[in-house]
Amino acid sequence: MREHTSGVGAGQKKKSIDAYAADRAKLVSARSERRAQRHTQSIKLSFTCSASLKADLGHCAALHAQTYGEAVDATTLIPHMLEAFMAGDRRFRRTSKPQAVKPRGADN
């Protein structure tokens, strides 16, 4: 069986594949850089919680210090706890992905 190249030489085909790979690498690199910037930007956030939750967070910080030998405040652990929670939440991950927009009349 012959491969149909529609007049494209092997050199041109290789060049277009290399160009595609280079463009793809640039896109992935840019995406990774944006993701890194999102994760390095810090924003101060405050919230109100119950006294029992505050006590539980303090207990969690004490367990962390006992386990890892490093004393930390509960406020230091909260962002890590929230990230772990959200990363493990399948429904959140599924619904937080950008949805493709269908052009009008594409339902046919």
Secondary structure by P-SEA (a helix, b strand, c coil): cccccccccaaaaaaaaaaaaaaaaaaaaaaaaaaaaaaabbbbbbbbbcaaaaaaaaaaaaaaaaacccccccccaaaaaaaaaaaacaaaaaaacbbbbbcccccc
